[in-house]
Amino acid sequence: MSPSKKQITFLLSVDTEEEWDWEGPFPESNFSVENLCMLAPFQDFCEENALRPCYFVDYPAAVGMKAQPSFLAQVSNGKCELGAHLHPWANPPYFGKPTEANSHVVNLPLEQVEAKLEALLDIFTENLHYTPTAFRTGRWGISEEIMNVLYLRGFDIDSSVYPFYRNEYFDCYGSPLAPYWPATDNVLKSGRQRNILEVPVTVGFNRTPFTTAAKIHDASESSLLKNVKSTAILWHSKLLRKLYFSPEVTCIKDLITLADSAIENGQQCLHMFFHSSNLI
């Protein structure tokens, strides 16, 4: 490797879950997990390309994975990792009808998170004979309280932070972009604890530095400028694009642009993500 070349770590994680219409209502029963039959051939592809992915497995997928012995044999060879993924609407025990608000783990009462996580870990033990040490919340977002629950349950990796993203239910703005040790009083800041490492997915812009790009992008989304569709103008003109390191929502050209701009922005870790349902 040339001395001028930076060594980059490439991470790949897959939210391994039921397939459903993301624009429709949350499924509450009869979860379809047909996509799990594609995990073994996808894992073959990963091994051929020297990739060791992490599959974040939710409750219906953990139930259905018992019928995928080929993939479970691949897991046992150590060429991939299983993490835990919590979809509140699909993970017992249930506490009423799912809504947009309570579909985000970060919005649940802590006692519900603890009960659902316990059930999820039980099905990992029963069906997969596996103890996960990595975790991702359903629909992103994490709190200090949930992070502490993860630590008490033996997790040492979390990947629930979605940089440069906010909605009315959670906010990840201001988080570090590289893996970091979250502070116990603010999970979006680096701290002194060394129990759980946060590994955010890669989100950024086609311009650097990202801090400046984020300010401009935020301003374009303000109520004052939304009326003139400034964000759309910036996107279509390619003056400024917010890009997600996921082949589900980003074309190959923009994926390469994001990788280049993230490296230029000083990042040495690129974390790609997608959902297993898209394998079909």
Secondary structure, 3 states (H helix, E strand, C coil): CCCCCCCCEEEEEEEECCCCCCCCCCCCCCCCCHHHHHHHHHHHHHHHCCCCCEEEECHHHHHHHHHCHHHHHHHHCCCCEEEEEECHHHCCCCCCCCCCCCCCHHHCCHHHHHHHHHHHHHHHHHHHCCCCCEEEECCCCCCHHHHHHHHHCCCCEECCCCCCCECCCCECCCCCCCCECEECCEEEEECCCCCCEECCCCEEECCCCHHHHHHHHHHHCCHHHHCCCHHHHHHHHCCCCEEECCCCCCCHHHHHHHHHHHHHCCCCEEEEEEEHHHHC
